[in-house]
Amino acid sequence: MVRELKVLLMAAVIAVGVALPAQAQETSDTARLRFYFWERVRQESWDNAMSLDEAAADTSAYVRLRTSLGALWTPGKSWAVHLRLTNENRVYLAPKLDPRLKTDFNVHEVIFDQLYVKWTSPRRPSLSLTLGRFDMMLGEGFLVMDGGPLDGSRTGYFNGLRLDYSLKNKNNLTFFFVRQPRTDILLPVINDKEQAMVEQEEQGVGLYFSAHAKKTGLEAYLFRKDAFAHGPLPKGALHVAGGRLVHPFTAKLSLTAEAALQLGTLGRENRSGLGGYFHLDYKCGRPFPRPAQLTLGGIWLSGDDPATPRHEGWDAAFSRWPKWSDSLIYLQARETRVADWVNFASLYAGAVFEPAERVKIHLTWHKLTAPEKTAPSALLSGAGRDRGSLLIAKVAYDVSKNLAGRLIWEYFNPGNFYVTGADPYHWLQFELFFRF
């Protein structure tokens, strides 16, 4: 199947050509080809975010340099072809060597981050087909967002096809099929370092329906994910059914809620999982220093009860990304897998301030818990379910249409879910993003 998908990807490129982003598709007859350049400079620093031990050699500081060069070709109103090449290098400050490549400057791969052909029917209701390598976020990215979590935020692409059918009254039906190999074997890689994309090869197929009932947005989905056995990792099949609701009570107050049920198998075990979240958002519209928006929310992602024969842990499916925290994903790497949102619950509150026209300050406080106790280990106590508290402060500054900046600070204070004496940590990220 991988070979067949590779043939489809390459055939699509040969048949139609080379290509840029979806928003640029509506171009004039004389402006059919556009090029763009992105550069992201991100510095990350943290202490004992994986060990929760101040005495451990667990300090890290590095600079990530991600460069992207892309093009979008629209030979007609019905066709678009998008090509983007991406490379991300890292400069390590502490420790001095890249932990994996054992070098002080990580000259990494140049990969095809995007390579797809999109056809859109000129008739109404419209039908569009996307084939190749593309980004895909459904809803808020609760279950479908990132096809390759192990390369971090370097990429988030999926390989496969997507079919969108626009119905009346702004309703939409999406069908997708994706296949994600362990490493990038579907397209050529320059300076191949065999970067892992996911622990075991995965495949997904599903339907996603979006509708509107007056002012309320309603979404429902059904999909299947298969994970193929690799080494000690067993074969798994997961069926997911869920829905999302966005309801404005007033012009200022709105509710967003999503929940999903999971059933399937994990190796020889039957499995089930239950997950969901909600957030109430109130737009205050107040001038600084009063908040522009207030949020109250909750998250529940089931954990596995070791006393039962069934595996009840939530499966993040294709959404292993920093949805709720940029720092916790590193701690999750020791607990289960990186960015593995499982056995996780939170009640949180947040506020947004706007001190200037292009500046936003986000403050969020989480009270974290675990739905189930877990077996004791070097990191986990096995005695409690209190994960602790997390404070997040983020400043976002859009300097211009070509330049944006972001600063994130996170402070985590562990609870009795972790071993006695677990220490807090600080995590800091600074980022500049150039786009031309």
N, C-alpha and C positions, 0 to 999 in steps of 0.2 A: 504493500500500500504506500509506503514511503517513496518507493521508486516511481509509482504512478503519479503521486502528488508532485514530485519533482519534475516529471515530464510536463504536467499541466502548467506549472509555474513557468518553466522555460518556454513552452509553446506560446503562452500568453504574451511573453515579452517579445518573442520573435514576430508574432503575428501583428502586434500593434505598435511597438516602439518603446520609447523612453519617456519618462515623465515628471505633479506638485499638489498641495493640500486641497481637500474637498471644497473649501470655501472659495477657491480660485477657479472652480469649474465654469462658473457663469462669466465667461470672457467674451469679448467682441470677436468678430470674425477675423480681425487683423492681429489680435493679441492671443495667440494660441500656445505660446511657449513661455514659461516663466522659470527662472532659477531663484533659489534662495539659499541662504547660509545661516546656520545657527551655531552659536558657541555658548556652552554652559561651563562656567568656572565655579566649582563648589568645593569648599573647605569644610571638613568634618573632623571634630575632635571629641573624644570621650574618655572617661576613666571608669574602669571596672564595670562597664555596662554588660559584660558577659559573665563575669565571675561573681559580682556583688561582694568583692573582697578587696578592700583598699590596699592590703599587703601584697596582693598578687601583681604580677607583671602584666597588667591588663589595661594599659594606656595606649590609645591610638590617635594619630593625627595624620591626615593626608589630604592632598588636593586632587580633585577629580576634574579632568579636562575633557569634556565631551564635545566633539566637533561633528557637525552634520552638514552635508551638501546635497541639495535636492533639486528636482525639476518636475514640473507638471506640464504635460502636453495635452491639449484639448483640441483634437483635430476636427471636432464638430460638437454640436450641442449634446449629442447622445453619448459621446466617448470621452474618457479621461484616462490617462496613464500616469502613474506616480512612481518616481524613483527617488530613493534617499539612501545615501551612503553615510555610515556613522562609525566613528572611532572614539573610544574613551581610554585615555591614558591616566595613570595615577603617579603622583610624586609622594613618596612616603617620608614623613618627618619623624614619626615615632610609632613603631620601630623604623629603623633606617632602611630595612629591606621589605619588599613586598612579601607577605607571608607565604604566598603560593609560588610565585615565580623566582623568589630569592634574588631580586635585583633592586637597585635603589631608584630606578625609573622604569615604570611598567609601560613599554611600548607595545600596545595591545593590537587587537585585530581591527581590520577595516571590513565591515559587514554590510550586507543589504538590510537596512532597517525597514524600508518600505519598497515593495515592488509589486504593483498590482495594476490590473486593467479594470475599469468600471464602465459599464454600459447602462444608460438610463433611457427608458422608453419615452418618446415624446408625447405619448397619449396620456389621457387622464381617465381613471386613476393610474398613477405611474408605477412602473416596475423597474427596479435597478438590480444589477448583478455585479458583484465585486469578486474578482478571482485573483489570488496570489498571496502576497504577504502584506498585511494591513493591521492597523490598530482597531480595537473594538472595545468600547465600554458600554455596557447595558445598564440602564438606571444609574445608580450611584457607584457602580462597580462592586456591589456586594458579593456577586458570584462570578462575574465575567469582566475582567479588566486587564490582566497581565498573563501572557502565555509562557513567559520564561522568567520565573522569579529569581533564578540563581545568578543572573548577571546584573542584579540590582536594577537601578533606574536607567541603565544604559539603553535598554529597549523595552518594549512591552507588546511586541507584535504577535499576531497569530498567522499561521499558514493554513490556507483553505479557501472557502468560498462563503459568501454572504448574499442572501437574496432578500430584498426589501420590497414589500408590496404596500403602497399607500392607498388606503381605503377612504371612504367618505368621512366627513366630520373630523379630520385630522387623526384618524385612526391608522395604525400601522402594524403590519405583521412581518416579522423578521425570521428567516430560517438561516441557520449557520451550520457549517461543518468545518472543524479544525483538527489538525494533527500536529503535535509538538514533539519532535524528537529530542533526545537527551542533549545532543549538541547540534550545531548548525550544519547539517549534512545536505540540505536541500538546495542551497545556492553557494556559489564560490565564496571563499573567505581569504582575504589577503593577510599574510602573516598569521596563519592559523595557530592559535594557542589551545585549541580544543576546549574552549570555554564551555562549561556546563550550563545548560539552560534550565533543566529540570531533572530531578533525581531518577525518574523513570519515564519512558515515553508515554505520552498521553494523547487521547483522542476524545473529541466531543461533538455531539450533534444535538440541535435543539430548536425550539420555537419560542419567540418572544413577542407578545401582543401588547400594544399600547392603545389606550382608548381614553375618551373624555366623556364624562357625564356632567353636563353643565360646566361648573368650574372645577370639578374634581378630576384629577388625573388618576387613571387606573392602569395597572400593568399586571400581566400574568405570564408565567413562563413554565416551560417543561423541557428538560434536557437530560441527556445521559453523558456521563464521563467515564471513559475506560482508562485504566492505568495498566501498562504491560509489565510483567514481572522482570526484575533486573537484580541479579545478585540475591541478597537477603530480602529484598523488597518484594512482597507478594503481588500477584495480579489483583486488581480491584475493579468493581463495577458500581457506579453510583447513579441512581435516578433522583432527580431533583424536581420538585414542584413548588412553586411559590408565587407571591404577588407583592406588589408595591402600590401604595396609595399616597397621593399628595392632595390635601384638602385645605383650602383657605377658609377659615372661620370668618375672618374679617379681612379688610385690606392690609392689616398689620400682622395678624396672627394666623399661622398656618401649621399644619401637622403633616409630617412625613413618617410613614411606617412601612416596614417590609418584613416579611417572614417567609421561611421556606422549610419544607420537610424533605429529608433525605432517606432513601432506602437503598439497599444493595448488598454487596458482599465485599469482604476484605480477606483475601486468601480463602481459607475454609470457613471463616466466620461470617455470619449474617451481620449486617450493620444498619444503624439508623442514626439520624442526627436531626436536631432541631435548632434553628437559629433565627435571629431577627434583631431589629433595632427600631428605635423611634426617635424623633426629635421635634420639639415644639419650638418654633422660631417666632420671635416678636420683634418687628421692626419699629424701634422707638422713634427713629428720625430725629434724635437729639443731637445738638451740636456738642463738640468736644469741650470739656472733658467728660460729659455724660455719654453713655453708650449709644451707638447707632443701632445695635441689635443685641438681643438676649436670646440664649438657647438653653433648653433643658432637654436632656436625652438619656437614653438607656440602650444597652447592648446585652444580648444573651446568646452565647454560642456554646452548645452542649459539650460536656466532657464525658469520658468513658468511665462507667462504674465497673471496677474490677471484679465486683461480686456477681456480676451477671454474665451469662455465656455470650451475649450479644455485644458488639462494639458500638457504643453510642456517641463517640466523639464526632464533633462537627468537622466536615471536610470543606476547606476554603475553596475547593474547585479551582477556578481560574482567577482567583482574586487574592493571591498572596502578594500583597503590596502594602505600603504604610498608610492604610486607610485611616486609622485612628492614632497612630503614633509612629514617628520616624525612628525612635530609639528602641522601642520594645521589640522590634523585629530581630535585633541582635541577641536579646535575651531569649527569645523564642527559639533561636538556632540551637541553644543548649538544651532547651526543654523538649522540643520535638524537631522542628525544621524551621529554617529562616522564614519569617513572615507567615507563620502557620497559626492562624487565628482559631484556636480550639481551646475548649475548657476555659472560656474567657467571658467575663461579664463586667459591666460598668454602669454606674449611674454618674452622669456628668453634667456640668453646667459651664456655659461659656458666654463671653461678651466680645463684641466687636466695637472698636473705637476708630474714628476717622479724624485724626488731628489735622490733616491736610487733604486737598482734593485727591491726590494720588497715593495717599498713604493709609494703610489699614493696620491696626493692631488687633490681633486675636489672642484672647486669654481663655484657656480651658483647664478645668480641674476635673480629674477622674477619681472616683473611689472604685477601686478594682477588687474583684473577687473571682473565685473559681467555682463553677457549679458543682464540681466533684473533687474530693481529695485524691491525691495521687500517691504512687509508691515513693518511699524516701530514696534520695540519691545525694550526690555531692552538692547539688544545687537546691533540691526540693526537700522540705521537712517531712512531708507525708502526714503531718499532724493537723494542719489548719487549712482554711480556704480563703483567708484574707491575703490577696495579692499585694495590697498596699495602696498608695496614692501616687498620682502622676500629675504634675503641673506642666503645662505647655504654654509658652509665650512665643508668638510669631509676629514679625513685622514685615509687611510686604509693601514695596515701593515701586510703582511704575514710573520710572523717570521720563520715558517717552515711549513712542510706539516701537522703538528699536532696542530699548534698554530697560531691564527690570531687575530688581534686587530683592533678596529675601534673607531674613535672619530668624533662626529658630533656636530656642533654648528649651530643653526638657530636663526636669528634675524628678527622679523616681525614688520613692522611699518604700522599700519592700516591707511586706507584712509576714504573718506566720505561715504563709504558703511556702515560703523559702526557709532555708536552714537558719537556725538560731545564730544571731550575730551577723546576718547579711547586712551589708553596708549600702547606703544610698549611692546614686551616681548622678553626674551631670553630663549632658550631651548637648553639643553645640554645632550648628551648621550655618555657614554663610554662603550665599550664592549670588552670582551675577549671570544674567542671561541676555545675550546679544542676538538679535535677529535682523537680517537684511535680505 
